Amino acid sequence: MEAIHTPVLLEETVRALAPRGEGELMVDATLGEGGHAYAFLSRFPTLRLIGVDADAAIQERARERLAEFGGRVTYYSGWSENFFAGKAANYDTVLIDLGVSLYHYEASGRGFSFLKDEFLDMRIDTSQGKTAAELVASAPQRDLADLIYRYGGERFSRPIAAAICGERKKAPLRSSAVLADLIRGAVPSRYRRGPLHPATRTFQALRIVVNRELELLPPLLESALASLKAGGRMGVISFHSGEDREVKHCFKAAVRNADTENGGLRLLTKKPVTAGAEERRGNPPSRSAKLRVIERMTCSAKAEMTCSAEAEITYSAKAEMGGA
C-alpha cells in the first residue's frame, strides 16, 4: 500500500519517545495510516503497539501497512478518549498526533478539502454526529460567525456567516466546492490574494466543531496521562494554537498537581519541538506542528531536583538537523 500521508516530526518523535527497555508497550492513539507506528515498530524489534483510530477506513489502511509486524500490533476502533477512559497505568509510551491525515483531504471523499467538490461531511467517524452540511444548515448566524472566529481565527467570520445563511435560504449547502466559492465571494478582494485560500480558516473551524476536537482534548490528555507507567512518556503533536495551548496548560497543571510521593511528572520539553527547515520545505503540514513531551518519573521528588537536568530533552529541531 502506498501511503498518502507523511508523518510530521518523525525523527524528533522517535528520539523523544524511544523505548527505555525491552518489550515495552506503546499506544499510538491517533494511528492514521500508521506512519509513526511503522517507524517505531521497525526500529525497535521488541516493542509492542496498540493502534487507535476512530476512522475504520483509514485504520484498514494502517492494518495493511503494519501487517509485517504480526502479533506485535493490536487495534482499537474508536475514539482515543474512549480507549483510555478508566485505564490503569498500563503503558510505557503514548503518542497523540492531533493532525488530520492527508488521506482525509485527498482520498476520503468527505469534503475536508476546499479544493474538491465533495459532500460536506467532515466527520472522522462517519457512524455518528452531525455532518458539516448539517452544521451550516442549522446553526444560527451569530453562532456560526462565533465558531468560525473562535476555531478558525477568521477575522471575516461575520460576512462569511451572513453569506452562508443567505445562501442556505435558497438551497441546502452540501458541496465543499460551493461553500469555498461562497466564502471567496464574501471576503474583500485583497484577502483573496493572500497566502492562504480564503476558505482555509472556515473549513478548519467546521472540521474542529464537527469532530469536537478541542472539546474532547482535555479529557483525552488527562486519561492518557493517567495510563502511563512509572518511567512512561507521552508525546503530543499539535497543529494550531488552540490545541497547543490546551496541551501546554494540561501538562503544566499535571506537573503541578502530581503526587510527588509516587514519582510525579516532569516536562521533557521546556519549549515545543518544531520542524527543521528541510522538513518544512518537503512536508508543508510540518510548518505548524509542535511536539511536547511529558514523563511520569520513577525517582522521588527530592531526587528529581538533582536528576532533572540530565533527563530533560532540550534539543530543538534546528540542532538535531545540524543547524539547518
C-alpha positions as CSV (number, residue, x, y, z in Angstrom):
1,M,0.0,0.0,0.0
2,E,1.3,3.4,-0.9
3,A,0.8,5.9,1.9
4,I,-0.8,9.3,1.2
5,H,0.2,10.9,4.5
6,T,3.8,11.7,5.5
7,P,4.1,11.8,9.4
8,V,5.5,15.1,10.8
9,L,8.4,15.4,13.2
10,L,9.1,11.7,12.7
11,E,12.8,11.7,13.8
12,E,12.2,14.1,16.7
13,T,9.3,11.9,17.9
14,V,11.2,8.7,17.7
15,R,14.1,10.2,19.6
16,A,11.9,11.6,22.3
17,L,9.7,8.5,22.8
18,A,12.2,5.7,22.0
19,P,11.8,2.7,24.3
20,R,13.8,2.8,27.6
21,G,13.7,-1.0,27.9
22,E,12.8,-4.3,26.2
23,G,9.3,-5.5,25.5
24,E,7.6,-2.1,26.1
25,L,4.0,-1.4,25.2
26,M,3.2,1.8,23.2
27,V,-0.1,3.3,22.3
28,D,-0.4,5.3,19.0
29,A,-3.6,7.0,20.0
30,T,-4.2,8.6,16.6
31,L,-2.9,5.8,14.3
32,G,-3.9,7.3,10.9
33,E,-2.1,5.4,8.1
34,G,0.5,4.2,10.6
35,G,3.5,6.3,9.6
36,H,4.8,6.9,13.1
37,A,3.8,3.4,14.2
38,Y,5.8,1.9,11.3
39,A,8.9,3.8,12.3
40,F,8.7,2.7,15.9
41,L,8.0,-1.0,15.2
42,S,10.7,-1.3,12.5
43,R,13.4,0.3,14.6
44,F,12.6,-1.3,18.0
45,P,12.1,-5.1,17.4
46,T,10.7,-5.9,20.9
47,L,8.3,-3.0,21.0
48,R,4.5,-3.8,21.0
49,L,2.0,-1.3,19.9
50,I,-1.8,-0.7,20.2
51,G,-3.1,1.4,17.3
52,V,-6.2,3.5,18.0
53,D,-8.3,5.3,15.4
54,A,-12.0,6.3,15.1
55,D,-12.0,6.1,11.3
56,A,-12.5,2.5,10.2
57,A,-11.4,3.2,6.6
58,I,-8.0,4.7,7.5
59,Q,-7.4,2.0,10.2
60,E,-7.8,-0.6,7.5
61,R,-5.0,1.1,5.5
62,A,-2.9,1.0,8.6
63,R,-3.6,-2.7,9.2
64,E,-2.3,-3.4,5.7
65,R,0.8,-1.2,6.2
66,L,1.7,-2.8,9.6
67,A,0.8,-6.4,8.7
68,E,4.5,-7.4,8.6
69,F,4.8,-6.9,12.3
70,G,2.2,-9.6,13.0
71,G,1.1,-10.0,16.6
72,R,3.2,-7.1,17.9
73,V,0.3,-4.8,16.8
74,T,-3.2,-4.8,18.1
75,Y,-6.0,-2.4,17.2
76,Y,-8.8,-0.5,18.8
77,S,-11.5,1.0,16.6
78,G,-12.9,4.1,18.3
79,W,-12.0,7.5,19.8
80,S,-8.9,7.7,21.9
81,E,-10.6,9.3,24.9
82,N,-12.9,6.2,25.0
83,F,-9.9,3.9,24.8
84,F,-8.1,5.5,27.7
85,A,-11.2,6.0,29.9
86,G,-10.7,4.2,33.2
87,K,-7.5,2.6,32.2
88,A,-4.9,1.9,34.9
89,A,-1.2,2.7,34.5
90,N,-0.6,0.1,31.7
91,Y,1.6,1.8,29.1
92,D,5.2,2.7,28.6
93,T,4.6,5.2,25.8
94,V,1.7,7.2,24.4
95,L,1.8,9.2,21.2
96,I,-1.1,11.5,20.2
97,D,-0.8,13.3,16.8
98,L,-3.7,15.7,16.7
99,G,-3.4,16.4,13.0
100,V,-5.9,15.3,10.4
101,S,-4.3,12.9,7.9
102,L,-3.7,14.0,4.4
103,Y,-5.7,10.9,3.5
104,H,-8.9,12.6,4.6
105,Y,-8.2,15.6,2.4
106,E,-7.1,13.6,-0.7
107,A,-9.0,10.3,-0.6
108,S,-11.8,10.2,1.9
109,G,-14.4,12.0,-0.2
110,R,-15.8,13.7,2.9
111,G,-15.5,17.3,2.0
112,F,-12.4,18.2,4.1
113,S,-10.7,20.0,1.2
114,F,-12.0,23.3,-0.2
115,L,-10.1,22.3,-3.4
116,K,-12.5,19.4,-4.2
117,D,-16.2,19.1,-4.9
118,E,-17.4,16.6,-2.3
119,F,-20.3,16.2,0.1
120,L,-19.7,18.4,3.2
121,D,-19.3,15.6,5.7
122,M,-16.0,16.2,7.5
123,R,-16.6,13.6,10.2
124,I,-13.7,11.3,11.1
125,D,-16.1,8.7,12.4
126,T,-18.9,8.6,9.9
127,S,-21.1,6.4,12.1
128,Q,-22.1,9.3,14.5
129,G,-22.5,13.0,14.9
130,K,-23.7,15.9,12.6
131,T,-22.1,16.5,9.3
132,A,-20.6,19.8,8.3
133,A,-23.6,20.2,5.9
134,E,-26.0,19.8,8.8
135,L,-24.0,22.3,10.9
136,V,-24.1,25.1,8.3
137,A,-27.8,24.3,7.7
138,S,-28.9,24.7,11.3
139,A,-26.5,27.0,13.2
140,P,-27.9,30.5,13.9
141,Q,-25.9,33.2,12.1
142,R,-24.3,34.6,15.2
143,D,-23.3,31.2,16.5
144,L,-21.8,30.3,13.0
145,A,-19.8,33.6,13.0
146,D,-18.6,32.9,16.5
147,L,-17.4,29.4,15.8
148,I,-15.7,30.4,12.6
149,Y,-13.8,33.1,14.5
150,R,-13.1,31.0,17.6
151,Y,-11.9,27.8,16.0
152,G,-10.6,29.2,12.7
153,G,-9.3,32.6,13.8
154,E,-11.1,34.0,10.8
155,R,-11.4,37.8,11.0
156,F,-14.1,37.9,8.3
157,S,-16.3,35.4,10.1
158,R,-19.3,37.7,10.2
159,P,-19.6,38.4,6.5
160,I,-18.9,34.7,5.8
161,A,-21.6,33.6,8.2
162,A,-24.0,36.1,6.6
163,A,-23.2,34.7,3.2
164,I,-23.8,31.1,4.3
165,C,-27.1,32.0,5.9
166,G,-28.2,33.9,2.9
167,E,-27.3,31.0,0.5
168,R,-29.0,28.3,2.6
169,K,-32.3,30.1,2.3
170,K,-32.1,29.4,-1.5
171,A,-30.8,25.8,-1.4
172,P,-29.0,23.5,1.1
173,L,-25.2,23.9,1.2
174,R,-23.9,20.4,0.6
175,S,-20.8,20.8,-1.6
176,S,-17.3,21.7,-0.4
177,A,-16.6,23.5,-3.7
178,V,-19.8,25.6,-3.4
179,L,-19.0,26.6,0.1
180,A,-15.5,27.5,-0.8
181,D,-16.7,29.7,-3.7
182,L,-19.3,31.3,-1.4
183,I,-16.6,32.2,1.2
184,R,-14.3,33.6,-1.5
185,G,-17.1,35.9,-2.6
186,A,-17.9,37.0,0.9
187,V,-14.4,38.4,1.8
188,P,-12.6,41.5,0.5
189,S,-10.8,41.1,-2.8
190,R,-7.4,41.8,-1.2
191,Y,-8.0,38.8,1.1
192,R,-8.5,36.5,-1.8
193,R,-4.9,37.3,-3.0
194,G,-3.3,36.4,0.3
195,P,-1.0,33.4,1.0
196,L,-4.0,31.3,2.3
197,H,-7.1,30.3,0.4
198,P,-9.9,32.4,1.9
199,A,-11.8,29.3,2.9
200,T,-8.9,27.7,4.9
201,R,-9.8,29.0,8.3
202,T,-13.6,28.4,7.9
203,F,-13.0,24.8,6.8
204,Q,-10.7,24.3,9.8
205,A,-13.3,25.7,12.2
206,L,-16.1,23.5,10.8
207,R,-13.9,20.4,11.0
208,I,-13.0,21.1,14.6
209,V,-16.6,21.6,15.6
210,V,-17.9,18.6,13.7
211,N,-15.4,16.3,15.3
212,R,-15.5,18.1,18.8
213,E,-11.7,18.2,18.6
214,L,-11.0,20.9,21.3
215,E,-13.9,19.8,23.4
216,L,-12.6,16.2,23.7
217,L,-8.9,17.1,24.0
218,P,-8.7,17.8,27.8
219,P,-10.3,14.5,28.9
220,L,-8.1,12.7,26.4
221,L,-4.9,14.2,27.7
222,E,-5.9,13.6,31.4
223,S,-6.9,10.0,30.8
224,A,-3.9,9.3,28.7
225,L,-1.5,10.7,31.3
226,A,-3.2,8.5,34.0
227,S,-2.5,5.4,31.9
228,L,1.3,5.9,31.9
229,K,3.5,3.6,33.9
230,A,6.3,5.0,36.1
231,G,9.0,6.0,33.7
232,G,6.5,6.2,30.9
233,R,6.4,9.1,28.4
234,M,3.7,10.8,26.4
235,G,4.2,13.0,23.3
236,V,1.6,15.2,21.8
237,I,1.9,16.8,18.3
238,S,-0.5,19.8,17.8
239,F,-1.1,21.9,14.7
240,H,-2.8,25.1,15.7
241,S,-2.7,27.5,18.6
242,G,-5.8,26.3,20.4
243,E,-4.5,22.7,20.6
244,D,-1.0,23.7,21.6
245,R,-2.3,26.0,24.3
246,E,-4.5,23.2,25.7
247,V,-1.6,20.7,25.7
248,K,0.7,23.2,27.4
249,H,-1.8,24.1,30.1
250,C,-2.7,20.5,30.7
251,F,0.9,19.4,31.0
252,K,1.8,22.2,33.4
253,A,-1.2,21.6,35.6
254,A,-0.4,17.8,35.7
255,V,3.2,18.5,36.8
256,R,2.0,21.0,39.4
257,N,-0.7,18.7,40.8
258,A,1.2,15.4,40.5
259,D,1.6,13.1,43.5
260,T,5.3,13.6,44.0
261,E,5.5,10.9,46.6
262,N,4.8,8.4,43.8
263,G,7.3,9.9,41.4
264,G,5.4,12.8,39.9
265,L,5.5,14.2,36.4
266,R,8.0,16.3,34.6
267,L,8.1,18.2,31.3
268,L,10.8,17.0,28.9
269,T,10.3,19.9,26.6
270,K,10.6,23.4,28.0
271,K,9.5,24.7,24.6
272,P,7.8,22.7,21.9
273,V,9.9,20.9,19.3
274,T,9.3,22.2,15.8
275,A,10.3,21.0,12.4
276,G,13.6,22.0,10.8
277,A,14.0,23.9,7.6
278,E,14.4,20.8,5.4
279,E,11.2,19.1,6.7
280,R,9.3,22.4,6.4
281,R,10.3,22.6,2.7
282,G,9.4,18.9,2.0
283,N,6.3,18.4,4.1
284,P,4.3,21.6,4.4
285,P,1.9,20.4,7.2
286,S,5.0,20.2,9.5
287,R,5.3,24.0,9.4
288,S,2.7,24.4,12.2
289,A,3.5,21.2,14.1
290,K,4.6,21.3,17.7
291,L,5.7,18.4,19.8
292,R,5.5,18.5,23.6
293,V,6.7,15.6,25.8
294,I,6.0,14.7,29.4
295,E,7.3,11.8,31.6
296,R,6.0,10.1,34.7
297,M,9.0,9.9,37.0
298,T,10.4,6.9,38.8
299,C,12.5,8.9,41.2
300,S,11.2,10.8,44.3
301,A,10.5,14.5,44.3
302,K,13.7,15.1,46.2
303,A,15.9,13.0,43.9
304,E,14.2,14.7,41.0
305,M,15.8,18.0,41.9
306,T,19.2,16.5,41.3
307,C,18.5,14.4,38.2
308,S,16.1,16.5,36.1
309,A,18.8,18.3,34.2
310,E,20.2,15.0,33.0
311,A,16.8,13.8,31.7
312,E,15.4,16.9,30.1
313,I,15.1,16.9,26.4
314,T,16.4,20.3,25.4
315,Y,17.2,19.8,21.7
316,S,15.4,21.8,19.1
317,A,14.7,20.6,15.6
318,K,17.3,23.0,14.3
319,A,20.0,21.5,16.5
320,E,19.1,18.0,15.5
321,M,19.2,18.9,11.9
322,G,22.8,20.0,12.3
323,G,21.9,23.7,12.4
324,A,19.9,23.6,9.2
